[in-house]
Amino acid sequence: MNYLHLLHEALQSIKSNLLRVFLTCAIISIGISSLVGILTSIDGIKSSISDSFSDLGSDIYTIESERNNRGRSSGIRKKNQPPIKYIETKEFKKKYEGVGLVTVSTLVTRTAELKYKSETTNPNVSVESGDENYISVKNIILEKGRNFTKIENESGVFVVLIGSEVKSSLFKNNEDPINKYITARGSKFRVIGLLEEKGSSFGGSGDNRLIIPIETARKLRPSSNYVINIKVDDGKNLSDDIDYSTYLFKILRKDPLGSELSFTIKKNESLDSELDEISGYLKTGGFAIGIITLLGASIGLMNIMLVSVTERTREIGLRKAVGATPKIIKYQFLIESVLICQLGGLGGVILGLLFGNMVTIYIGGGSFIMPWLWMITGILISTFVGILSGYIPARKASKLDPIEALRFE
C-alpha cells in the first residue's frame, strides 16, 4: 500500500472542495481553539497569582480571621468566627517570643482619591496600613526615601510611602516627591518614601497604592479586622514557629480547650495547593467545554465525509474496478478526514495560543507562554476526531459494490 499516493489523492480531493474543507476546518479550529485557549489562559492566570504569592516568600505565614474564609470548605459549613481585633494583635506582638519578625496590618480602602496641588488621581488608589516592620516582612523595597519609624507609627504621624504609579500621576516633570505633602481622605500626608516599581498582577497595579502607619490609619478609619504576618529567617523553623504562634494566639483569643480555632494560619504552600485545586476545577470545566464543541465539529465532519462518499461513488467503483482493495479505499477516506482535522487542529492551536496569551497578558500575567502540553493535546485530539469522524464514511466507501457504484448517477 502506497501511503504517499493515498496522501496525494487526499490532497487533490481537498483542493477540489476548498470552500467545504475551509468551513469544516473552521468548525474544528473553533473547538480546538476554545480548548487550548481556555487551558492556556488558566495556566497564565495561575502563574500570575503564583508570582504574586512568591513575593511574600516561602518563609512567611499569616494569621487571619476565619471570617475571610467563611462558607463551605470540603462540604463542611464553617462557623462564622469573630474578627481579629487590634488589641489582640498588639498583645500578640508584645508577647511573641518566636524566631520571626511580626507585623500587623489592615487595608484602609481601595478607592482613595489623592491630590497634590492641581493634580488629582482617579478614585482607585489602594491604601494599606502597617507597623514599622510591614515593608520588611512583605519584602517591599524602597526606591527612594525611608520607612516610617516605630515612634512615628505609635504616635500616628501622617507620613506615607507611595507607589510609582501614584508618583507619576501626581508629580509631573519628574518632580521629587520626598517631603512633599499630598491629600488623602481629607488629611495631609508627608511623603517620606517611594516604593520600587512592582508592575501589574492579576488585572490590578501593584504600584497604585499608599502605605501609612497603622496607628494613623486607626485615626482615619478604625478597621474591623486585622492581619498578622510573621517572617521567619530560617525556613527550617517555620513549622515550630507556626505551632508556637497557634498556641499563643489561641490563648489571646480565649479559644476553649479542644474547640475549633477561631482564626486561620496560612503559609504559601497552602495557598499554592488551594490554587492548584481551583485551577484543576477550571481546567476540567474548560476541557469539557472544548470537548462538547469538538463533538459538534466531529458530527459535522462525519456528515461532510458521508456526502463526499455519495458524490464520489462512481470514482470509488472505478478504483475498485481497476484493482483497489476495500482496505485502500478505507484508508484513502480516513487519511482525508484526518488531514482535514489536522489543518483545523493546527489553526485552532494557533488561535487558542493567541487567545490564551491575550487573556493572560490582559490580567497582568507577564510574558508570552507556550503551553506545549495543551498544544500537543490539541493536535492529538484533532487526530482522534478525524479518525472517529472518518471511520464510518470510510467503511461505507470500502463496502460499496463496484458494479453498483459504476451505475450510480
FILUMLO-506438 format. One record per residue (C-alpha): residue in three letters; y, x, z. Coordinates in steps of 0.25 Angstrom, whole numbers, m for minus. Layout:
{residuo:Ala&py:Y&px:X&pz:Z}
...
END
This chain:
{residuo:Met&py:0&px:0&pz:0}
{residuo:Asn&py:13&px:6&pz:m4}
{residuo:Tyr&py:23&px:3&pz:7}
{residuo:Leu&py:35&px:9&pz:m1}
{residuo:His&py:32&px:0&pz:m13}
{residuo:Leu&py:32&px:m12&pz:m3}
{residuo:Leu&py:45&px:m8&pz:3}
{residuo:His&py:51&px:m7&pz:m11}
{residuo:Glu&py:47&px:m21&pz:m14}
{residuo:Ala&py:53&px:m26&pz:m1}
{residuo:Leu&py:66&px:m19&pz:m4}
{residuo:Gln&py:66&px:m25&pz:m18}
{residuo:Ser&py:63&px:m39&pz:m12}
{residuo:Ile&py:75&px:m37&pz:m2}
{residuo:Lys&py:84&px:m33&pz:m13}
{residuo:Ser&py:81&px:m45&pz:m22}
{residuo:Asn&py:85&px:m54&pz:m10}
{residuo:Leu&py:97&px:m47&pz:m3}
{residuo:Leu&py:104&px:m59&pz:2}
{residuo:Arg&py:92&px:m65&pz:8}
{residuo:Val&py:88&px:m52&pz:14}
{residuo:Phe&py:102&px:m50&pz:19}
{residuo:Leu&py:102&px:m63&pz:27}
{residuo:Thr&py:89&px:m60&pz:33}
{residuo:Cys&py:93&px:m47&pz:37}
{residuo:Ala&py:106&px:m53&pz:43}
{residuo:Ile&py:97&px:m62&pz:52}
{residuo:Ile&py:88&px:m50&pz:56}
{residuo:Ser&py:101&px:m42&pz:59}
{residuo:Ile&py:107&px:m53&pz:68}
{residuo:Gly&py:94&px:m53&pz:76}
{residuo:Ile&py:93&px:m38&pz:78}
{residuo:Ser&py:108&px:m36&pz:80}
{residuo:Ser&py:108&px:m46&pz:91}
{residuo:Leu&py:96&px:m40&pz:98}
{residuo:Val&py:101&px:m25&pz:96}
{residuo:Gly&py:116&px:m29&pz:99}
{residuo:Ile&py:113&px:m37&pz:112}
{residuo:Leu&py:104&px:m26&pz:117}
{residuo:Thr&py:114&px:m15&pz:113}
{residuo:Ser&py:125&px:m22&pz:120}
{residuo:Ile&py:117&px:m24&pz:133}
{residuo:Asp&py:114&px:m9&pz:133}
{residuo:Gly&py:128&px:m6&pz:131}
{residuo:Ile&py:133&px:m15&pz:142}
{residuo:Lys&py:122&px:m9&pz:151}
{residuo:Ser&py:127&px:5&pz:148}
{residuo:Ser&py:141&px:1&pz:151}
{residuo:Ile&py:138&px:m5&pz:164}
{residuo:Ser&py:129&px:7&pz:168}
{residuo:Asp&py:140&px:17&pz:165}
{residuo:Ser&py:150&px:9&pz:174}
{residuo:Phe&py:139&px:9&pz:185}
{residuo:Ser&py:137&px:24&pz:183}
{residuo:Asp&py:152&px:27&pz:186}
{residuo:Leu&py:148&px:23&pz:200}
{residuo:Gly&py:137&px:34&pz:201}
{residuo:Ser&py:123&px:33&pz:206}
{residuo:Asp&py:127&px:37&pz:220}
{residuo:Ile&py:135&px:25&pz:223}
{residuo:Tyr&py:131&px:12&pz:229}
{residuo:Thr&py:139&px:m1&pz:232}
{residuo:Ile&py:139&px:m11&pz:244}
{residuo:Glu&py:144&px:m25&pz:239}
{residuo:Ser&py:143&px:m39&pz:243}
{residuo:Glu&py:131&px:m47&pz:239}
{residuo:Arg&py:141&px:m57&pz:234}
{residuo:Asn&py:143&px:m49&pz:222}
{residuo:Asn&py:128&px:m51&pz:218}
{residuo:Arg&py:127&px:m66&pz:222}
{residuo:Gly&py:118&px:m74&pz:214}
{residuo:Arg&py:103&px:m73&pz:211}
{residuo:Ser&py:96&px:m60&pz:210}
{residuo:Ser&py:81&px:m59&pz:207}
{residuo:Gly&py:81&px:m74&pz:208}
{residuo:Ile&py:85&px:m74&pz:223}
{residuo:Arg&py:98&px:m81&pz:227}
{residuo:Lys&py:106&px:m71&pz:236}
{residuo:Lys&py:114&px:m75&pz:248}
{residuo:Asn&py:129&px:m74&pz:246}
{residuo:Gln&py:134&px:m63&pz:256}
{residuo:Pro&py:148&px:m61&pz:261}
{residuo:Pro&py:157&px:m51&pz:254}
{residuo:Ile&py:159&px:m37&pz:259}
{residuo:Lys&py:171&px:m37&pz:268}
{residuo:Tyr&py:181&px:m26&pz:268}
{residuo:Ile&py:179&px:m23&pz:283}
{residuo:Glu&py:164&px:m21&pz:281}
{residuo:Thr&py:167&px:m11&pz:270}
{residuo:Lys&py:177&px:m4&pz:279}
{residuo:Glu&py:167&px:m4&pz:291}
{residuo:Phe&py:156&px:2&pz:281}
{residuo:Lys&py:165&px:13&pz:276}
{residuo:Lys&py:169&px:16&pz:290}
{residuo:Lys&py:154&px:17&pz:296}
{residuo:Tyr&py:147&px:22&pz:283}
{residuo:Glu&py:141&px:36&pz:286}
{residuo:Gly&py:133&px:38&pz:274}
{residuo:Val&py:133&px:49&pz:263}
{residuo:Gly&py:142&px:41&pz:253}
{residuo:Leu&py:157&px:38&pz:251}
{residuo:Val&py:161&px:24&pz:253}
{residuo:Thr&py:171&px:16&pz:246}
{residuo:Val&py:175&px:1&pz:248}
{residuo:Ser&py:181&px:m6&pz:236}
{residuo:Thr&py:185&px:m20&pz:231}
{residuo:Leu&py:190&px:m26&pz:218}
{residuo:Val&py:204&px:m32&pz:219}
{residuo:Thr&py:206&px:m38&pz:205}
{residuo:Arg&py:202&px:m37&pz:191}
{residuo:Thr&py:215&px:m44&pz:186}
{residuo:Ala&py:226&px:m36&pz:191}
{residuo:Glu&py:239&px:m34&pz:183}
{residuo:Leu&py:247&px:m21&pz:184}
{residuo:Lys&py:261&px:m18&pz:182}
{residuo:Tyr&py:269&px:m5&pz:180}
{residuo:Lys&py:284&px:m6&pz:176}
{residuo:Ser&py:284&px:m15&pz:164}
{residuo:Glu&py:269&px:m13&pz:161}
{residuo:Thr&py:258&px:m23&pz:165}
{residuo:Thr&py:243&px:m23&pz:163}
{residuo:Asn&py:234&px:m34&pz:160}
{residuo:Pro&py:229&px:m42&pz:172}
{residuo:Asn&py:215&px:m36&pz:171}
{residuo:Val&py:216&px:m23&pz:179}
{residuo:Ser&py:205&px:m21&pz:190}
{residuo:Val&py:210&px:m18&pz:204}
{residuo:Glu&py:200&px:m11&pz:213}
{residuo:Ser&py:201&px:m6&pz:227}
{residuo:Gly&py:194&px:4&pz:235}
{residuo:Asp&py:196&px:14&pz:246}
{residuo:Glu&py:199&px:29&pz:245}
{residuo:Asn&py:184&px:32&pz:241}
{residuo:Tyr&py:184&px:22&pz:230}
{residuo:Ile&py:186&px:31&pz:218}
{residuo:Ser&py:177&px:42&pz:223}
{residuo:Val&py:165&px:32&pz:225}
{residuo:Lys&py:168&px:25&pz:212}
{residuo:Asn&py:169&px:38&pz:204}
{residuo:Ile&py:183&px:35&pz:199}
{residuo:Ile&py:190&px:47&pz:194}
{residuo:Leu&py:206&px:48&pz:195}
{residuo:Glu&py:212&px:54&pz:183}
{residuo:Lys&py:226&px:56&pz:190}
{residuo:Gly&py:231&px:54&pz:204}
{residuo:Arg&py:223&px:52&pz:217}
{residuo:Asn&py:215&px:42&pz:224}
{residuo:Phe&py:221&px:34&pz:236}
{residuo:Thr&py:218&px:40&pz:250}
{residuo:Lys&py:211&px:34&pz:262}
{residuo:Ile&py:224&px:31&pz:269}
{residuo:Glu&py:230&px:24&pz:256}
{residuo:Asn&py:218&px:15&pz:256}
{residuo:Glu&py:218&px:12&pz:271}
{residuo:Ser&py:233&px:9&pz:270}
{residuo:Gly&py:232&px:0&pz:258}
{residuo:Val&py:242&px:9&pz:250}
{residuo:Phe&py:246&px:3&pz:236}
{residuo:Val&py:241&px:14&pz:227}
{residuo:Val&py:232&px:13&pz:215}
{residuo:Leu&py:223&px:20&pz:205}
{residuo:Ile&py:224&px:15&pz:191}
{residuo:Gly&py:215&px:16&pz:179}
{residuo:Ser&py:218&px:22&pz:166}
{residuo:Glu&py:220&px:8&pz:159}
{residuo:Val&py:230&px:4&pz:169}
{residuo:Lys&py:238&px:17&pz:167}
{residuo:Ser&py:238&px:15&pz:152}
{residuo:Ser&py:243&px:0&pz:154}
{residuo:Leu&py:254&px:3&pz:164}
{residuo:Phe&py:258&px:17&pz:162}
{residuo:Lys&py:263&px:19&pz:148}
{residuo:Asn&py:266&px:32&pz:141}
{residuo:Asn&py:256&px:40&pz:149}
{residuo:Glu&py:265&px:38&pz:162}
{residuo:Asp&py:258&px:44&pz:174}
{residuo:Pro&py:254&px:32&pz:183}
{residuo:Ile&py:253&px:40&pz:196}
{residuo:Asn&py:262&px:36&pz:207}
{residuo:Lys&py:267&px:24&pz:199}
{residuo:Tyr&py:267&px:10&pz:204}
{residuo:Ile&py:260&px:m2&pz:198}
{residuo:Thr&py:260&px:m16&pz:202}
{residuo:Ala&py:246&px:m23&pz:204}
{residuo:Arg&py:244&px:m37&pz:211}
{residuo:Gly&py:259&px:m37&pz:215}
{residuo:Ser&py:258&px:m24&pz:222}
{residuo:Lys&py:263&px:m10&pz:218}
{residuo:Phe&py:253&px:2&pz:218}
{residuo:Arg&py:256&px:16&pz:216}
{residuo:Val&py:247&px:23&pz:206}
{residuo:Ile&py:240&px:35&pz:212}
{residuo:Gly&py:228&px:38&pz:203}
{residuo:Leu&py:224&px:36&pz:189}
{residuo:Leu&py:209&px:33&pz:186}
{residuo:Glu&py:201&px:41&pz:176}
{residuo:Glu&py:199&px:32&pz:163}
{residuo:Lys&py:185&px:25&pz:164}
{residuo:Gly&py:185&px:17&pz:152}
{residuo:Ser&py:179&px:3&pz:149}
{residuo:Ser&py:166&px:m2&pz:155}
{residuo:Phe&py:159&px:m16&pz:152}
{residuo:Gly&py:171&px:m23&pz:146}
{residuo:Gly&py:181&px:m18&pz:156}
{residuo:Ser&py:190&px:m6&pz:158}
{residuo:Gly&py:187&px:3&pz:170}
{residuo:Asp&py:202&px:9&pz:169}
{residuo:Asn&py:209&px:m5&pz:170}
{residuo:Arg&py:209&px:m4&pz:186}
{residuo:Leu&py:216&px:0&pz:198}
{residuo:Ile&py:210&px:5&pz:211}
{residuo:Ile&py:218&px:3&pz:224}
{residuo:Pro&py:215&px:5&pz:239}
{residuo:Ile&py:206&px:m5&pz:245}
{residuo:Glu&py:216&px:m8&pz:257}
{residuo:Thr&py:227&px:m10&pz:247}
{residuo:Ala&py:218&px:m20&pz:239}
{residuo:Arg&py:216&px:m28&pz:252}
{residuo:Lys&py:231&px:m30&pz:253}
{residuo:Leu&py:231&px:m35&pz:239}
{residuo:Arg&py:219&px:m44&pz:239}
{residuo:Pro&py:208&px:m43&pz:250}
{residuo:Ser&py:195&px:m43&pz:244}
{residuo:Ser&py:183&px:m52&pz:248}
{residuo:Asn&py:172&px:m41&pz:244}
{residuo:Tyr&py:172&px:m26&pz:245}
{residuo:Val&py:162&px:m16&pz:239}
{residuo:Ile&py:157&px:m3&pz:245}
{residuo:Asn&py:153&px:9&pz:236}
{residuo:Ile&py:147&px:21&pz:242}
{residuo:Lys&py:145&px:34&pz:234}
{residuo:Val&py:134&px:44&pz:239}
{residuo:Asp&py:135&px:58&pz:236}
{residuo:Asp&py:121&px:61&pz:235}
{residuo:Gly&py:112&px:50&pz:227}
{residuo:Lys&py:100&px:54&pz:236}
{residuo:Asn&py:107&px:48&pz:248}
{residuo:Leu&py:110&px:35&pz:241}
{residuo:Ser&py:99&px:27&pz:246}
{residuo:Asp&py:100&px:31&pz:260}
{residuo:Asp&py:115&px:28&pz:260}
{residuo:Ile&py:113&px:14&pz:254}
{residuo:Asp&py:103&px:11&pz:265}
{residuo:Tyr&py:113&px:16&pz:275}
{residuo:Ser&py:125&px:8&pz:269}
{residuo:Thr&py:116&px:m4&pz:269}
{residuo:Tyr&py:113&px:m3&pz:283}
{residuo:Leu&py:127&px:0&pz:287}
{residuo:Phe&py:133&px:m12&pz:279}
{residuo:Lys&py:123&px:m21&pz:284}
{residuo:Ile&py:127&px:m19&pz:298}
{residuo:Leu&py:142&px:m21&pz:294}
{residuo:Arg&py:139&px:m34&pz:287}
{residuo:Lys&py:131&px:m38&pz:299}
{residuo:Asp&py:119&px:m42&pz:290}
{residuo:Pro&py:108&px:m47&pz:299}
{residuo:Leu&py:95&px:m38&pz:301}
{residuo:Gly&py:85&px:m41&pz:290}
{residuo:Ser&py:95&px:m50&pz:282}
{residuo:Glu&py:99&px:m49&pz:267}
{residuo:Leu&py:110&px:m39&pz:265}
{residuo:Ser&py:124&px:m45&pz:263}
{residuo:Phe&py:128&px:m34&pz:253}
{residuo:Thr&py:123&px:m27&pz:241}
{residuo:Ile&py:121&px:m12&pz:239}
{residuo:Lys&py:121&px:m7&pz:225}
{residuo:Lys&py:119&px:6&pz:218}
{residuo:Asn&py:120&px:10&pz:203}
{residuo:Glu&py:105&px:10&pz:202}
{residuo:Ser&py:104&px:m5&pz:206}
{residuo:Leu&py:116&px:m8&pz:197}
{residuo:Asp&py:109&px:m2&pz:185}
{residuo:Ser&py:96&px:m9&pz:188}
{residuo:Glu&py:103&px:m22&pz:188}
{residuo:Leu&py:110&px:m19&pz:175}
{residuo:Asp&py:96&px:m15&pz:169}
{residuo:Glu&py:91&px:m29&pz:173}
{residuo:Ile&py:103&px:m37&pz:168}
{residuo:Ser&py:103&px:m29&pz:154}
{residuo:Gly&py:88&px:m32&pz:154}
{residuo:Tyr&py:90&px:m47&pz:154}
{residuo:Leu&py:102&px:m45&pz:144}
{residuo:Lys&py:93&px:m37&pz:135}
{residuo:Thr&py:82&px:m48&pz:136}
{residuo:Gly&py:91&px:m59&pz:132}
{residuo:Gly&py:97&px:m50&pz:121}
{residuo:Phe&py:83&px:m47&pz:115}
{residuo:Ala&py:79&px:m62&pz:116}
{residuo:Ile&py:92&px:m66&pz:108}
{residuo:Gly&py:89&px:m55&pz:97}
{residuo:Ile&py:74&px:m59&pz:96}
{residuo:Ile&py:78&px:m74&pz:94}
{residuo:Thr&py:88&px:m70&pz:83}
{residuo:Leu&py:77&px:m62&pz:77}
{residuo:Leu&py:67&px:m73&pz:78}
{residuo:Gly&py:76&px:m82&pz:69}
{residuo:Ala&py:78&px:m70&pz:60}
{residuo:Ser&py:63&px:m68&pz:58}
{residuo:Ile&py:61&px:m82&pz:55}
{residuo:Gly&py:72&px:m81&pz:44}
{residuo:Leu&py:66&px:m69&pz:38}
{residuo:Met&py:52&px:m75&pz:38}
{residuo:Asn&py:58&px:m87&pz:31}
{residuo:Ile&py:64&px:m78&pz:20}
{residuo:Met&py:51&px:m70&pz:18}
{residuo:Leu&py:43&px:m83&pz:16}
{residuo:Val&py:54&px:m87&pz:6}
{residuo:Ser&py:52&px:m73&pz:0}
{residuo:Val&py:37&px:m75&pz:m1}
{residuo:Thr&py:39&px:m88&pz:m8}
{residuo:Glu&py:49&px:m82&pz:m18}
{residuo:Arg&py:40&px:m70&pz:m21}
{residuo:Thr&py:27&px:m78&pz:m23}
{residuo:Arg&py:25&px:m74&pz:m37}
{residuo:Glu&py:29&px:m60&pz:m34}
{residuo:Ile&py:18&px:m60&pz:m24}
{residuo:Gly&py:8&px:m66&pz:m33}
{residuo:Leu&py:11&px:m55&pz:m44}
{residuo:Arg&py:10&px:m44&pz:m34}
{residuo:Lys&py:m4&px:m49&pz:m29}
{residuo:Ala&py:m8&px:m51&pz:m44}
{residuo:Val&py:m5&px:m36&pz:m47}
{residuo:Gly&py:m13&px:m31&pz:m34}
{residuo:Ala&py:m4&px:m33&pz:m22}
{residuo:Thr&py:m13&px:m36&pz:m10}
{residuo:Pro&py:m9&px:m46&pz:1}
{residuo:Lys&py:m6&px:m35&pz:10}
{residuo:Ile&py:4&px:m28&pz:1}
{residuo:Ile&py:11&px:m42&pz:m1}
{residuo:Lys&py:11&px:m44&pz:14}
{residuo:Tyr&py:17&px:m30&pz:17}
{residuo:Gln&py:28&px:m32&pz:6}
{residuo:Phe&py:34&px:m44&pz:13}
{residuo:Leu&py:32&px:m38&pz:27}
{residuo:Ile&py:40&px:m26&pz:22}
{residuo:Glu&py:51&px:m34&pz:16}
{residuo:Ser&py:52&px:m42&pz:29}
{residuo:Val&py:52&px:m30&pz:38}
{residuo:Leu&py:62&px:m23&pz:29}
{residuo:Ile&py:72&px:m35&pz:29}
{residuo:Cys&py:71&px:m35&pz:45}
{residuo:Gln&py:73&px:m20&pz:45}
{residuo:Leu&py:86&px:m22&pz:37}
{residuo:Gly&py:90&px:m33&pz:46}
{residuo:Gly&py:86&px:m26&pz:59}
{residuo:Leu&py:94&px:m13&pz:55}
{residuo:Gly&py:106&px:m21&pz:52}
{residuo:Gly&py:104&px:m29&pz:66}
{residuo:Val&py:103&px:m15&pz:73}
{residuo:Ile&py:116&px:m10&pz:67}
{residuo:Leu&py:123&px:m23&pz:71}
{residuo:Gly&py:117&px:m24&pz:84}
{residuo:Leu&py:121&px:m10&pz:87}
{residuo:Leu&py:135&px:m12&pz:83}
{residuo:Phe&py:136&px:m25&pz:91}
{residuo:Gly&py:130&px:m20&pz:104}
{residuo:Asn&py:139&px:m8&pz:104}
{residuo:Met&py:151&px:m16&pz:101}
{residuo:Val&py:148&px:m25&pz:113}
{residuo:Thr&py:145&px:m12&pz:121}
{residuo:Ile&py:158&px:m5&pz:118}
{residuo:Tyr&py:166&px:m18&pz:120}
{residuo:Ile&py:161&px:m19&pz:134}
{residuo:Gly&py:164&px:m5&pz:136}
{residuo:Gly&py:150&px:1&pz:135}
{residuo:Gly&py:155&px:14&pz:129}
{residuo:Ser&py:149&px:22&pz:117}
{residuo:Phe&py:141&px:16&pz:106}
{residuo:Ile&py:126&px:15&pz:110}
{residuo:Met&py:114&px:16&pz:101}
{residuo:Pro&py:103&px:7&pz:107}
{residuo:Trp&py:91&px:13&pz:100}
{residuo:Leu&py:81&px:5&pz:107}
{residuo:Trp&py:87&px:m8&pz:102}
{residuo:Met&py:89&px:m3&pz:88}
{residuo:Ile&py:75&px:1&pz:87}
{residuo:Thr&py:71&px:m12&pz:93}
{residuo:Gly&py:79&px:m20&pz:83}
{residuo:Ile&py:72&px:m13&pz:71}
{residuo:Leu&py:58&px:m15&pz:77}
{residuo:Ile&py:61&px:m30&pz:80}
{residuo:Ser&py:67&px:m32&pz:66}
{residuo:Thr&py:54&px:m25&pz:60}
{residuo:Phe&py:45&px:m35&pz:69}
{residuo:Val&py:54&px:m47&pz:64}
{residuo:Gly&py:51&px:m42&pz:49}
{residuo:Ile&py:36&px:m41&pz:51}
{residuo:Leu&py:36&px:m55&pz:59}
{residuo:Ser&py:44&px:m62&pz:48}
{residuo:Gly&py:38&px:m56&pz:36}
{residuo:Tyr&py:23&px:m57&pz:40}
{residuo:Ile&py:21&px:m72&pz:37}
{residuo:Pro&py:28&px:m71&pz:23}
{residuo:Ala&py:21&px:m58&pz:20}
{residuo:Arg&py:7&px:m64&pz:24}
{residuo:Lys&py:11&px:m77&pz:15}
{residuo:Ala&py:14&px:m68&pz:4}
{residuo:Ser&py:2&px:m60&pz:5}
{residuo:Lys&py:m7&px:m72&pz:5}
{residuo:Leu&py:m1&px:m78&pz:m8}
{residuo:Asp&py:m12&px:m81&pz:m19}
{residuo:Pro&py:m7&px:m72&pz:m31}
{residuo:Ile&py:m11&px:m83&pz:m41}
{residuo:Glu&py:m3&px:m94&pz:m34}
{residuo:Ala&py:8&px:m84&pz:m31}
{residuo:Leu&py:10&px:m81&pz:m46}
{residuo:Arg&py:10&px:m96&pz:m49}
{residuo:Phe&py:21&px:m98&pz:m39}
{residuo:Glu&py:35&px:m103&pz:m45}
END
